[in-house]
Amino acid sequence: MDVTVVGGIGRGAGGRLVDHLAGALRSEHVGVLSPAGTALDLAPTAGMLPLTGEVVERSPGCPCCGLRLDVVDALVALHRRRHRPRRVLLLLGPDDDPLTVVQTLLTDTTALRIARLDAVIVGADGPAVSARLGAGLPELDAREALLVAVADRLAIGRASRLTDDALDTVTATLADAAPLAEVLTPQVRRTVVADLVDLDAWNGPITPRPAPPQKDVVAAELVVPGAFDLGRLETWGDQVTSAHGPDLYRIQGIVWIDGEDRPHQVQGVRAVISGARLPVGIAPGERHRNRLTVVGRGIDVDELRIGLFDAVAT
């Protein structure tokens, strides 16, 4: 099952984006996960049906652990359905930590067996963001800033209620905060479903936009030629997660290991970085060209780049 994580900025924005996607995908059988971890079916003829008794909410004491368990339980419940969905829309609740959900999808063994993270998309309520800016308030709270920092698409909703100048300001403000996301305005420029799903955004290298110098969230692509010594690369990864774990929002790309004929894909969130050998080769011009994109708060990009060069096999 392909999973699209959907979050929102402004009350109800994430839910409206899910409704928009569900309507656009009405010819498919789509699974929807609600904020409470309850799984719903959204099928062309069946509407939305709760999974009564199939999901057990557990609260082991740590909110993040509870969220992780609830997400996995809900995915398992959908997967056990006789007509399981090919696609799942996972709607984040207002208190859900987006990085916990993403990390679960990338690292939990059960989740990896039955689901694949396709993308993180965000619906932003245009008038709400504009009102915050007009009142001199921060455009994003701490949780929203995390969500936007790792987002792959950001759709501004209710844009038709804004003046052209106000929409331009909202768009520029959100683009500055979202180094990886394409910013869309569905009510102004027609957005097709292909803009939001089947992105395969968490596989392979990505190129961030340059961030304004005053931003404390850094996004940078590290390009290093050569092939890495595996031991040195693992040491570099351990050092990065040890020093920056909670502030490492996303790391992703392609690396070559000395002595191997195919590259490895790297994915990581916070203190967990994983790698897997790609099953197919890539273009000859990309051979032994390592590309890693890092997004995080207060990260010294030059220090990371020097560490990577030191990990290249001699």
N, C-alpha and C positions, 0 to 999 in steps of 0.2 A: 504494500500500500504506500502510495506517495503521500507525504504529509506536508501540508502548507500551514505554517504557524502564522496566525493572524492576531495582530495587536491593534490597539487604538489609542489615539491622542484626543482627548475630549470625550465627554460622556456619550456612550452608545456608538462611537465611531467604528470600533472593531466589529460590533454586531451588524452594523449597516453594510460594512464591506463583505462580511460573510453572506448576508442576504443577497447582495449584488452578485457574488460569485455563484451562490447556489442557484439563483435564477438563470445565470448564464450557462450553468452546467446542468440544466434540468434534464438533458437527454442522457446524463450519466447517473450511476448510482453512487452517491457521495455520502461519506460518513462525516458527522460533525461532532466534535468534542466540546462540551460546554466548560465554563470556568470551574465548575465544581467537580470536574472529572467525570461527569455523566456522559455516556455515549449516546448519540442520537443517530437515527438513520434518516437520510434525506434522499428519497427516491422519487422518480417522476410521478409515480402513481400512489405511493404510500404516504407521502408527506413526512412529518417528523414523528418518530416513535421512540419513546424512552426505553432504555434497556433495564427494565425493572428487575432488580435482584441480581443482575449480572456484574455490577461494579460495586465493590465494597470500599468506601472511603476509610482510609487508615490515617491515624495521626500519631506517629511514633514520637512526637515531642518536638522535632525539628520541622518547621514549616516547609523547608526545601525538600526534605526527605518525604514528607507527606505528599507534596506536589508531584515528586518524581514517581512515587508508587501509584498515585491516582492516574497519572498519564499512562503509565505502562498497563495498569489494569484495564483502563478504558480501551486502549489499542488492542489488547488481547481479546476483550469482549467483542469488539467489532470483527476481529480476524476470525473468531469462532463462528460467526454467522454463516449460515448456509450460503447466502449470497453476499459475500463480503464485498465491501466497496473497494474500488481501485484507488480512490482518492479520498483523503481525510483532510478536513479543515479543522484545525485545532485553535479554538478561540481562547485567547488569554483573558483571564479575569483581571479586575483592577488591582488586585494584590499579588498576582502571580509574577514571579521573577522570570523574565524571558530567558535569561542565560541558563537557568536551571532546566527549563524545558528543552532548550536546544542541546545542552550537554547530555541530557537523558537520551535524546534521539540519536546522538552521535556515539554514545558509549555504552548504554545499557544493553546487555547481551540479548535479552528478550526483545527489546525494541528493534535492535539491529536485524534480528531474524525475521521480523514480520513487517517492518516499516522502513521507509527511506525519507530523510529530510529533503524536500524539494526546494523550499525557500521560506524566508521570513518576510511577510508583507505587513504593512502598517496602514491603517486608515486614519487620517487626521481630519478633525472637524475644522474646516477653514475658518468659519466665523469665531469659533472658540479660541483658536490660536491668535487670530487677529485681535480679539478683545483683550487677551493677555498682554499682547505687545502694546496695545493702546493704553493699558493701565500701568505700563512700566513693570510688569511682572515677568519672571522667567518664562520663556516659551514652553519649556519642558520641565517636568519634575524629575527626580532622580531615576525613577523606574522608566519613565518615558525616554529619558536620555540613553539608558542602556539599550532599550528596544530599538531606537532609531540608529544607534551606533552600529548595530549588526544587521539592519534591515536591507533587503535586496530590492524591494519596491516600496514606495511611499505614495499613497493615493490621497489627494486632498478632496474631501467630500464637501458638499454644499457650496462649491466654489461659485456657483451662479449668484449667491447672495452677497458676494463681495464685489467692490469696485475693482477695476483693472489694477489700479495702484495698490490697493490692499492685497489683492491676490498675488501680485508680483512680490510684495514684501514678505508675505507668508511663504511663498515658494522659495525665495532666496534664503530665508531664515531656516527653513527645514532642510534645504539642500546643504547648507553649511554644517548642520548637525548630523547629516546622514552621508558619510563619506563613500558608501558603497551603493546607495540606492538611487535608482532612477525615480525622479519625482513626477507623478502623473496627476492630471486634473480631469477626471472622467467626465465631469459635467461641462467642461469647456472644450476639451479635445477628446474625441471618442476613444475610449480605452477598450480594447478587445480582450477576451479572456486569456489569449496567449500572452498578454502583457503581464499576467499575474500568476499563471500556473505553468507547469512543465518547464520550469526555468533551470532545473538541475544546478542551482546556484551555489551549492556547497561542495561541488566537485571541481577540481582543477584550479588554475590560477585566476585571480581577479585583480583588476586595477582600480585603485581608489582615486577619487578626485582629490586635488590638493586642498588641504584644510586651511582656513584662515589662521594666521600665526598666533592669534590670541586664544585659540581653542586649546583646552587641556586634554581633549581626546585626540590622540594621534592615530593616523592611518597612513601606512607607508608600504610600498612594495619593495622588497629586497631582492635584487637580481644578482646572482653570484655564479660565475662560470666554473666549470670543472665538476668533479664528482667528489662527494663527501666520504670521509672515513666514518663508518657507521658509529664506532665508539665515540668519536669526538662530537658527532652530530647529536647523539643521545645525551652526552654531557652538556652540550649547549642547551638542549631542550630542558633538561633538569634545572639548569641554572636560571633559565628564563621563567619557568613556572615557579621556582622557589622565590625569585625576586619579585615577580609581578603577578603571581597567580590570581588574586581577586580582581586585579585591574587589567587582566588580559582578556579582552572581550571576544576576540576572534583571531585565529591564525589559520591560514589556508594556503595551499599551493602544491607545487611539484618539486621534488628533489631527486637527484641521481645519487646512487650509492656506488662507490668504487667496486669494480668487478662484476657489476650487474648490467644486463642489457636492456632493462626496462626501468622507468622511473617509479618512484613511490609517491602516492598522494598523501598529503599531510592535512589533518583537520584538528582543530583544538579550540576549546573554550575554557577560560580560567586555568585551573591547575592541571588539566588533562589534555595532553597532545597525543594523538595516535597517528599511525601511518599504515598504509597498505600498498602492496605492489600492484601497479596497474596491469590489467590482463592483456592490454594491447599496447603496441608501440605508438610513438608520436612522430610528428614531422621531423625529418632529418635536421632541419635548421634549429630545432629546439633541443637537440641532443646535448646533454651535459650543460644545459642552461637552467639553473635552479631559480625558481620564482616563488617567493613566500610573501604573502600580504599579512601584515600585523595591524590589528586595531586594539587600542587600549588607552588607558588614562596614565599620564605621567611617564610614558615609556621613552627611553633614550634610544632613538632609532640608530644613531651612529654606533652606539655600543653593541646593539644587536647585529648590525652589519659586520663589524669587526670580528665578533665572535663567530659568525658564519664563515668568513674568509679563513679564520684560524682552523675551522673544521674541515677544510678541503684537504683531500688526500694529497700527499707530496710524492 
